[in-house]
Amino acid sequence: MDLSYRIEHDFLGEKQIPNNVYYGVQTMRALENFNITGITNASEPAFIQAFGYVKKAAALANRDLGVLDPKLAEAIVFACDKLISGEYHDQFVTDLIQGGAGTSVNMNANEVIANIGLEYLGYQKGQYEYLHPNNHVNFSQSTNDTYPTALMMALYRKVDFYLEAMTALAGSFERKAEEFKNVLKMGRTQLQDAVPMSLGQEFHAYCTTINDDIRHLQEAQQKLVEVNMGATAIGTSINAPQGYPQLVTKYLAEITGLPIYLAPDLIEATSDMGTYVQISASLKRSAIKISKICNDLRLLSSGPRTGFNEIKLPPMQPGSSIMPGKVNPVIPEVVNQTAFYVVGADVTITMAAEAGQLQLNVMEPVIVFSLFTSINYMINAINTLRTKCIDGIQANVEVTRNMVMNSIGIVTALNPILGYETSASIAKEALATGKSIHDIVVLERKLIEQEKWDEIYSFENMINPVFINDKQPGSDRK
C-alpha cells in the first residue's frame, strides 16, 4: 500500500489524496476543474482568516445549542485558531474564480479544518468518521451563508488597508500644498488660460478630493457588517437549530471585534449583491479621481521645453530606447492603467450582480476576484504614486510665474473695473500683437495707474481675490 496517499470519497466516487496535504476530495475536484486565473485563495490571507472566524463561531454556537459534541467543537476551534493565526494558508488551493457559487472554497475550508482537528484529536488525516467536513465542521451551515459572510469580513479588513493607503496619499498632497502655497501659477479650463492661482491651492484640491473619497468608502464599508449567517441554503435556516443565526452572529462579533449584525431578511440577504456593487462603485470613484490627478501631473510636467513644465516629477528611469535624455512620467502612467483595470472590474461586478437568479447568485466568485484584485492593485498603485512621485515633486517657480504674467487670462481681473467689452478689446490686442496685458493697460492706454495694477495683481489678490470695482476713465461700465 502506498502510504504517500490516502483514499477519500464523495458521492461521485473515490480519489487519491496526497497524505501531506490537509485538503480532501472535494478540493481535489476543484483543482481539476477550475484552472482559470492561477490565483488561489491562498493569496488572500484575510479571506482565509475570515473563514476561520466563521467556522469557529459556528462550532461555538452549535456546541452551546447542544447539537455538537464539545470535544469536536474544541478540535474545530483549535483548527480555526490556526487559520486565524496565519497557519495552513497554503492549503487553500482552489482558484478564486470557480463554478458553484463558492462551494469549493467552503469545502476546502471544511476539509482543512477537519484534518487539522483530526490530528489534534489523535487521528490520521482522512479519518472523517471521527470529525467530518460536512457533518461537523459545516454543521448548521451552507456555502450560501459562510462564503458571503467570510467575504464581507475579509472585504471590511481590506477596505481598512485601502483607507490607510488613501489617507497617506492625502497627507502627501497636503504637505505639497503647504510647500507650494507661495508658488504662483495659471489656472486653466478646457486647456486654455483661465485665472491665476497658487500651485499649493491646486495640490490642496487633490488632498480634499482624496479625503472626500475616504468618507464615501467609510460609508460603504459599514454595509459589510450585515451578514446572513444562519441563512443556510436560501435563507430559511433549514438544518439549523432554533436560535442559531442569532447566536453564531453574536459569536462572530465577539471574536472578530467587528460590529457584525444579522440581516433582518435572510432570504433577501442571501441573494442580494447590492453591498458589493456599492463597494465597487466607491472603489471605481476613487480610482477615476486618482487617475484624473495623474493626468494632471503628466500634463503639468510635460516638456520640459515644449510643454507646461510647471512641475518636475522624480525621474525614475530612462524614457526611450532611441531618444537620449528622455524621461517619461512612468509612475502616473502605471496608476492610470491600474485605474482602467478597476473600471473594468466594476463592469464585471455589475454584470455578475445582475446575473443572479432567484434565491442565490452563483456569480459571487468573480465578484470576489474582482473586488480583491481591484483593492490589491489600487493599494499598490496608490503607495507607488505617493512614494515614487508625489513626495518628490518639485515646482518650477519662475516658469509658473512667467506664464501668469504673460497670460491673457489675467485680464479677467479687470472686468469689474473696466467692464467686459474694454477688457475683451485688451485681450484681443494682446493676442494679436504679443504685447503684455500690463503694457496695454498701464503704459499705452493708461486705463489704470501702476499702483492700482500692483494692488490687483499682487500675489495675495491673485490667489485669494478681493472684489475691486473702482470705475476707471475709459471703461464701458456705467
Secondary structure by P-SEA (a helix, b strand, c coil): ccccbbbbbcccbbbbccccccccaaaaaaaaccccccccccccaaaaaaaaaaaaaaaaaaaaaccccaaaaaaaaaaaaaaaaccccccccccccccccaaaaaaaaaaaaaaaaaaaaccccccccccccccccccccccccaaaaaaaaaaaaaaaaaaaaaaaaaaaaaaaaaaaccbbbbbbccccccbbbbaaaaaaaaaaaaaaaaaaaaaaaaacccccccccccccccccccaaaaaaaaaaaaaaccbbbbbccaaaaaccaaaaaaaaaaaaaaaaaaaaaaaaaaaaacccccccccccccccccccccccccccaaaaaaaaaaaaaaaaaaaaaaaaaaacccccccaaaaaaaaaaaaaaaaaaaaaaaaaacccccccaaaaaaaaaaacccccccccccccaaaaaaaaaaaaacccccccccccccccccaaaaaaaaccccccccccccccccccccc
